[in-house]
Amino acid sequence: PGTYPRGGGVHLRLWAAERLAEHSGAASLTGTWLQRYARALGTKVGPDVDLHSLPPVTGLLKLGRGCAVESEVDLSGHWLDGDRLQIGAVKVGAGAVVGTRSVLFPGSRVGKRAEIAPGSAVRGHVPTGQSWAGSPAVKLGKAKRDLPKERPPRARHWRAMYGATGLALSLLPVLAAGPALLVVRAFVPADAGLGAAVRGALFALAPATVAFGLTYAAAVLVCVRLLGLGLRTGTFPSHGRVGWQAWTVTQLMDLSRQTLFPLYAGLVTPVWMRLLGMRVGRDAEVSTVLALPSLTTVGDGAFLADDTLTAPYELGGGWVRIGRAEIGRRAFLGNSGMTALGRSVPDDGLVGVLSATPKKAKQGSSYLGLPPVRLPRAACDADRSRTYAPPARLRWARALVELCRIVPVFCSAALVVGVVAALCAAAEHGLWLAFLLSGVVLLAAGLLGCALSVAAKWLLVGRHRPGEHPLWCGYVWRGELVDTFVEMLAVPWLAGAVPGTPVLHAWLRGLGARIGRGVWCESYWLPETDLVTLGDAATVNRGCVLQTHLFHDRILRTDTVILREGATLGPGGIVLPGSELGAKATLGPASLVMAGESVPAGTRWLGNPIEAWRP
């Protein structure tokens, strides 16, 4: 623990350790394997712990007996505060519960039997037996989660089941590769030379890629539907049948968002969700939602933006509580918005970016922040033929554009063929040569993938400018197609592996972002890159989104996001369109800057939405 210079030896070693963890597959571990990995890193893990989030590579984490850490909790214990790296230990006391998507600051301590609500940002010490919520987290009262007081017994066979399931989930791509390889075999003779084999593989590329995608989708579909049988609301042992089912379905849905990314945020997404068991109304728009499908209802004309979370399970005391979530008719759930079990976004209601759905909300009401605060909102009088009721010709036009999302998938498969061919050619001169050249070959493939995504951006949408665009227009559809090039080509092949480096910055500049000298940017989530300006020495931490657009009322509204010289955006922070951070201004972790806000130079802010940061 301590404070170190950005770009110094400690920072470099920490960055390298995190990249090694990602590329070794450790970041994908689940179930009992995750606890073993945590202990291997040096984390002190007590008995009967439910750990559903990645431990820090530093090992500076202590988990007390019987505590529960839900999914997507930031336990890293470090962040860049300007040009200084802050590292601290994190402690979660015995019997405590940390809700999903929470952030624990370096040096934070959660007392015994305390409860941290989902999406909270915890700094300092949370006393024993208290309930805290919000960003920054504040005291709500005594912890009183409605769960049985006695901890259920944990049978060894369920621990083994979690471990086996985690291993099986990691092998899903191998299962899907089987039919794809059979297709390739039909095009490549057994006695073919390298040149003939490459030609055959290229001819097989399209059908093999389709076979992989269909097999993977079928496997996810069958597993989710079977696991949905008997999955019901109520409270159950976390190490029991229903608890295991809920956990496995959630893991499958998360994997689906990554591998089957082209299926999301399109016309086919509601169909896919219905196949998985979700109740989805007519003309609903669904993006990369994470949900228990059989317990989620989406009303007619509803809109679920990127990375939304609905009906997650809750942990505590060895138990898991499962409930339903509902998104009302023509309701809107913004990027990274959450709807907890038993809650619903009302008809015509809105829950904003990085916000939680309140317990009770009236029809047509709007909320923002953590905890959610009601906001006034005037209804937008837009052309319904371009928002909610498009004619058939626009539906067909959008379908044709979205069909092109298969192109970047084919490009990614072609890169696989190219890499294998290059290494096979090198292996003909010795395996040692193939080994030595493997890094160079993969780097070349990554650079090509990034170049293709840059070319797609400029050919399809050109330069982004501030403005308004209805959902049913070519600009929006082409933008989603560019996102597919980014997510299927640039990110997996290179951009996602080099956060904070000049390589990532060069790629972002190629996409149109204005990035100054000495910038540290760990995020590639700059939706409309031309509208982003990062001044000299600015810092963008992990998990940040420079949100250059909003999409409520089905109108895409784009505007600039500017970070002046030396400004800092903390981990998990989101800056909305039209906002600006002044020179050397600092936004703490899990903070939200509202649209059109200007943060004064040299000031420090924290919260969702932001307020002055008081030590």
N, C-alpha and C positions, 0 to 999 in steps of 0.2 A: 504493500500500500504506500501511496505517496503521490507526489506531483513531479512530472517529468516533461522535458521539452518535446514538442511535436516534431517528429522526424528524427528523434534521437535514438540511441541504442535500445532503450527499453521499448519505445514505441515500435521500432522495427521488429524486435523479437516477438512482441505481442501480435502484430499484424501477421507475421510469418506463421505463428502458431495457429491462428484462426484460419488462415488459408489452408494449412496442412490438415486441420480438422475437417474442413469442408471437402477437400479433394480426396481424403482417405475414406469418405463415406460416414465418418463419425457423426456428422451433423444430421444424418438421416436416421440415426438409431432411435428406436422406440421401445416401449415396454420395459422389461427387466434389464435389457441390454443397456438402456440409458442410465440406470443406476450403477451398473458395473463400470460403465465409461466414466461416470462422475467420480466414483471412488478412485479409478485409475488416475484421474487428473489431480487428485488430492482433496477433493471435496469430502467433507465429513457428513456422511449420510446415516442418520439414525435408523432404528428398526421401524417397520410398518410405514415407511414414507411413500406417498404417492407423488412421483416426479414425472410431469408431463411436458417439461420444457428443458431446453439445452442448458447444461451447466457451463460455467465460465472456464475457458482454457487455463486461466490463472490458478484454479483450484481454491480461490478465496471465497468459498461458500460453505456455510454450515446449515444443515437441515436437521432440526430436532425430531425426536421420536414422534411418529404419527402425524407429521405435518403434511399438507397437501399443496402442491404447486401446479396450477392448471396450465393449459396449453398456451404457447406464445408469450410467456412471461419473460421479460428481459432481465436475466440474472447476471449479465456480463460484468457488472461492477466497475465499468470504466467508461469514460467519454472524453472527447476533446473539447475543452473549454478555451476556445481561442487557440493560442499557440502552446497551451499546456495540456498534458495528458493527466487526467485525474483517475487514479486507481484506488479502490477501496474494497474491503471485505463486506460481504452481505450475509446476514444471519436471519433465518426463519425459525422461530421457536417451536417447541413441542406442541402439537395439536393445532397450530396456526393454519390458516388457509389464505392463499394468495390467488386472487381471481385472474381469469384469462386476460391476456393482453395488458397486464400491468407492467410497470417499470419500477425496479428497485434501484435507487441511486447508490453510488459507491458510499460505503459506510453505513447504509441503512440497516435497521434491526426491527424485525417484526416479533413482538413479544409472544409468549405462550398463549395459546387459545385465542389469539387475535384473528380478525377477519379483514381482509383487504378486498374491496369490491372490484369487479372486472373493470379494466381500463384505467386504474388508478396509478398515480405517480407518487411513490413513497420516498421521502427523504427524512433522515434523522431516525428517531426511535418511536415505534408504536407500542404503547404500554400493554401489559398483559390483559387479555380478556376484553379488549376494546374493538369496536368496528369502525374502520376508516374507509373513506371513499373520496373520489374526485382527483383532479389534477390541478394543483397539488392536493394530495390526500389530506383530509381533515377528519376530526373525530365526529362520528355520528351518534355514538352511545355505546352501550354494552353489546358485545358480540352475542347474538342469539339466533344462530342459523337453525332452522327447523329440521334438525336431523337427530336420530336416536343417540342417546348419550353413550350407550355401550358400544364399543368397537366390535364389529363382527369378526369371527375367526377367519384366518387366511389359510386356505388349503394350498398345499404345495403344487397340486396339479394345475391350479389356476395361475400360479406364478410361471409354471412351465408353459401354459397355454399362451400367456402374453408374450413370452420369449419366442415361442414357435411362430406366433402370428407375425411378430415384427420381422422375423427372418423370411416368412412367406411373402410379406408385402414387398420386401426388397427384391424378391425374385420375380415379381410380376413382369418386369420388362423382359426377363429371360423367357418366360412363358410366351409372351407375345412375339418374341423373336423366332420361335420355332416355326410357325407357319410362314413367316417372311423368308426364312432360310430355305424352306421347301420350295417356295416360288423361285428364289434365286437359283436353286439347284436345277430346276427345269430349264433354265436359260444358259447354264454354264455346264458344259460337258465335263465329266470327271477327269479326262485326259487333256483338258485345255491348257494351253500355255498362259503366261501372265497376260499377254495382250488380248487373247481371245476371252479369257476370264473377265477382264475389265469390260470389254465390249458387251458380253453377256449380262454382267451385273448392271450395266447402265440401261440395257433394254429391260431388265427386270425391276429397275428402280421404282417405277410408278406402282405396278401391282404389288410388289413386296412391301412398299411403304403403306399402301392401303390395307394389306393383310395384317401388318403390325398394328395399325390403328384400330381396325375392326376387332382384332383379337383382344387387345388391351381394353377397349370399351366394353366388349362382351363380358370379359372377366370381371371388370368393375361392376357392371350392371347385375350380373348373376349374384355376385357376392353381396352387394348392397341389398338387393331384394330378398335374398335368403336370410341375411342378418336382420332385416327389418321385421321378419316374422317373430312375434312375441316381444318386440321392442315397444314398451308402453311407458306411460307416465307413472311417476311414483319414486320411491326411495328404495335403493337396492344396495347390497354389498358391492364395493368397487371390484373386488376379486370374486365375481360370481358371473352367472351367464348373462344377465341383462347388462351389467356394467361392462363386461367384455364386448358385448355386441355394440353398445354405444361407442366405445372407444375405437373399435375396429372400423365401424362405418365412418366415423370422423376421419380416421387416417386415410381410408379409401377416397373420400371426397376431396381431401387435401391433395393426394397424389393425382387425382383426376384433373384438378385445376392446372397442374403443371404439365403433365404428359399430353393431355387432350385439350390444351389451351385453345386451339382453333375452334372448338365446339362452344366456347363461351362468348358472351356479349354479342350474340347474333340471333337470327331467326330460329335456328335449330336448338338454342339453349333451353327454351321452355319445353320443347319436345323431349330433350334429354333429361330434364328434371322430372317430367311426368313419368318417363320410363323408370327412373330411379325411385319413384314412389311419392314425389312431392305433388301437392295439389296446387296447380298453377292455373290462374284464370286466363281469359282471352286477352290478347294484345299486351301481355306482360313483357317487360324487358328485364332480363336477368343476366348479370355479369358473373364474375368469379366469386360466387357466394359459397360460404362454408356452412353446412347445415346438416341436421338429421332429417333426411327427406320425408320420411313417413310421419314426422311430427311438425312439419312446416306447411303453412298455407299462404299462398300468394294470390291476392285478389286481382280482378280484372283491371288491366291498365296500370298495374303497379310497376315500380322501377327500383331494382336493386343494383346499386353501383358496384364498383370494383372492391373486392376484399371485404364484403359484408359478412357478418356473422349472425346467424339466427339459431335459436333453440339449442345453445350449447349445454352440455351437462355441467353440473356443479359437484365439486368434491368436498369432502370433509369428514374426518373421524372414521375413515375406512369405508364411507358410504358414498354413493353417487346418486344425485337427484336429477331426474329427467322430466322435462315438460314440453309443452307445445309453444310455438311462436306463430304469430300471424301478421302478415303485411296486408293492410286493407286495400280496398279499391282505389286506384289512382294515387296510392301512397308512394312516398319516395324515401328510400334509405340510402344515405350518402356514402361515399368512399370510407371504408374502414368503420362504418357504423355498426352498432351492435343492438340486437334485440334479444334480451335474456328470456329464459324459459318462463312461460306464463304471462308474457307481455305481448302487446300488439301495437303496431303503427296504425293509427286510425285511418278511416277513409279520408282521402284528400289531405292526409297529414304529411309532415316532413320531419325527418330526423337527419340532421346535417352531418358533414364530414367529421370523422373521429368522435362521434357522439353516441350516447346511449338512449334507448327508448325509455321514457318514464313509465312508472307503474300505471298511472291513469292519464289518458290523454283524450281530449275531446276531438270530435270530427273537425278536420280542417286546421288543426293546430300545428305549430312548427316549433322544433326544439333544436338547440345547439349546445354542445359542450358536455363536460363531465364534472359534476353532475349536470344533467340536462336543464337548460333554462329556456323558458318559452320566449319565442321571438315573434314580432309582428311580421306578416308577409302578405303582400298584395298578390292576388291571382293574376297570372300572365294571360293576356288576351291574344293568343297566337292562332295562326291558321291551323285548324284541327286536321286538315288534310295533310299537313306536314308534321303533325305531332302524334295525335291519338287515332285518327281515322284515315289512313292513307289509301289512295286508290290502288287497284290491282297492279297497274303498271309500275308504281313505285315499289311494291312488294317484290315483283319479279326483278326489277333493276337491282334492288338490294341483295336479293338472293344470288344473282350472278356475280356481284362484287364479292360477296362472302364466300362463294365457291372458290374464288381465287386464293383463299387462305391456304389451300393445299399446296400452293406453289412454294412458299418458304419451307414447308415440310419436305417437299421433294428436294429442294436445295440443300437442306441439312443432311438428307440421306445421301445426296451426291457427294457431299464433303466426307461422309463416312467411307464411301467407296474410294474416293481419292486418297484418303489417309491410309487405308488398308493396302491399296495398290502401291503407294510409295514405299511403305515399310516392307512389303513383299519383295519389291524390286531391290531394296537395300539388303534384305536378308539373303538374296541370291549370292551376295559377296561376303556373307558372314553375318551371323546373328548379332555379333558385337557392333557391326556397322548400323544395323537397324535400331539397336538400342541407343546408340550415340545420336542418331538422327531423329529419334522419335519426338524429342522436344521441339526441334526445329520444324518438323512436319506439322505437328499439332499447332504450333504458333502460326505457321503459314495458313493453315485451315481457319484458325480463329480470325486472323486478319482479313481473309477473304470473306468470311461470314459477316464481319463488321462492315466491310466495304459494300457488300450486297445490300445490307440494311440501309446504309447511307444512300446508295443509289435508288433504292425503292422509295425512300422518303422524298427525295427531290423529284423523282419522276411522277409520284402519285399525288402529292399534296403541295409540293413547292415550298415556299416560305410561309410559315404561319404568321398571321396578323391578328390583332385584337378585333373581336367582332362577335356576331351571333349567328348560329347556324341551327336550323331545326333538325330533329332526329332523322327525318326522312329526306335526306339530301346527300348527294354524292360526296361532299367534303367529309362528312362524319364517317361514312362507310369506308372511304379510302384511308382515313386516319386509323380506323380499327385494323385495316389490312396492314398498314405500316407497323402497328403494334405487334402484329403476328410475326412480321419479319424480325423485329427486335427480339421478341421473346423466344422464337424458335431458332434463330440463327446467331445473332450477335451475343446475346446473354449466355446461352449454354456453351458456346464455343470459345468465348474470350471475355467479353465485357463483364460478365458476372463474377469472373475469377480475379479481377484486378482492381478492386475498389481503392480509391485514393491515389492511384498511380497516374503518371502522364499518359499511359496508354488509354485509360478510360477517358481522360480529359480530351485527348486527341479525337477519339471517336465522338464524344459529345459535341466538340467543335465542328466535326464533320456534319453532324446533324443540324447545326445552326446555332448552338448555344454560344454565348459570349462568356468566355472563361479567362480570367486574368492570370497573372503570374503568382506562383506560390500558393495556389488553391489546393485545399484538401477536400475532395468530394467522394464520399463512399456510396452514393446513391445514383442509380441510372433512371430513377423515376422522375423524369422531366417530360411530361406528356407532350407539350408543344415546345420543343427545344429552342426554337427561334425567339421565344418570348422570355427566356431565362437569361439573366445577367449575374455572373458571380465575379465580384471585384477582387482585386489583388489580395491574396492571403485570406480569403474567405474560407470558412469551414462548414461542411455539410456532413453530419455524422451518419451512422448506419440507420437504415429504415426510414429516412426522411423522404417526403414527397413535396416537390416544388409544383404545387397543384395549379397549373396555368389555366384550368377550365373548371366550370361547374355545369351540372346537367339537369337541374331541377326544372320542372314544367316541360321537360323534353326539349329544351333549348340549350345547345352547347354554347356557353358564353366564355370566350377566351380573353385573357388579358395578361399583362406582364407580371413577372415576379423578379424582384431585384434585391440582391444582397450586396451592399456596398463594401468597401475595403475593410478587411478584418472582421466582418460580421460572422456570427456563429449560429448555426441551427443545430440544436441538440438532438440526440437519438430519438427516433420516432416522431419528430416534429413535422408539422404540415403548415405550409404557407399558402394561403388562398390567393386567387387572381387579384391583380391590382394593388398588391401590397409591396412594401419596401422596408428592408432592414437597413438602418443607418450604419455608418462606419463604426466598427468595433462594438456594435450592439450584440447582445447575447440573448438567445432564447434557450431556456433549459429543456431537458428531456420531456417528451410527450406533450409539447406545447402546440397550440393552434393559433395562428394569426388570421383574423377574419378578413374577408375580402375588402380591399380598398384601404386597409390600415397602413399607417406609416409609423415605424418604430424609431424613436429618436436615437441619434448617434450616441455611443458610449453608455447606453443604459442596459440594464439586465431585467429580463422578463421571464415569467414562468406561468404555466397554467393553460387550461382549455375551457374558455378562451383566455388569452394571456392577461396577466396583471403584473404590477411591479413585483420583482423578486426581492423578498425580504429575507435576509440571512436568518 
